[in-house]
Amino acid sequence: MHKLKQKSKFYFPRTPLLIEIERRCASPDCGAKNVIGLTKPEAIEYRGFDCAECGSRNDDQLAQAEIPASWLAAI
C-alpha cells in the first residue's frame, strides 16, 4: 500500500521591501520634485535627502502614515 505524501505548505508573508516617498526641495530657487526609494533599514535611519536637481540638503522625517504597519515595530 502506498502512503500518500502530505503536500508541503510554504508560507511566504508578503511584506514591502521598498517604500517610495515624494518630496519637494525646500530651496526657494529649486522646488524640484524628488522621488526617494527606501528599504526598511534606510527608512529607520531616514533624516532627509539631498536634492537630485540642485544638491541642497533637505532635513526631513517620515510621517507614520508613510511607513508600512509591518515596519512600525522596528522604528
N, C-alpha and C positions, 0 to 999 in steps of 0.2 A: 504494500500500500504506500502510495506517495503522500508525503506530508505537504500540505500547502504552505508555501512561503508567505510570511506576512509581508505586506508591502511596506517598504521603508517610507517613513514620513519625515520629510525635512521641513523645517520651519525657518524661513528667512525673513525676519522682520524688516519691514520697509521703513528705513529712516533716511531723512535727507542727508546727502553727502555734501551738499553745497547750497548756500543761500546767495541770492543776488539782491543787492540793495542799490538804490539810485540816489545820488546826492548831487547838489549843485555847488560849484565852487563859491566860496564866500567872498572872494576878491571882487571889489567893485568893478574892476576893469575886465573881469573874465566872465564869471557866472556860467561856465561850461558845465554841461551835464556829465557826470561820471557814473558809470555802472561798475560796481565793485562786486566781485565774487569772493565769498568767504567760506572756508571749510570750518568745521566745528572748532578746532584749535585756534584758528585765526579769528573767529568770532569772539571767542573768550578774551583774546588779547586786544581786540579792536579798540582803538582810541582815536582814530582819524585816518585821513588819506591825503596823499599828495595829488593835486590836480593833474590829470593827464594832459591838459591843454597848456597851462601856464607854470605848472610845477610847484605852486604855492601849497604850503601845509594847511590843512583844514582839520582842526580838532573836532572830534565827533564821538558819539556813542550810539550804540544800537538801542532802539526802543524795545521794550519787552514784546510788543506785538510783532516785531520783525524776526524774532527768534523762534524756531520750531519748539513746540512744547516738550519734545523728547530731549532737547538740549538744555532746557532751563535748569535742570538739577546740577549741571556741571558749571554753570556760570554764576 
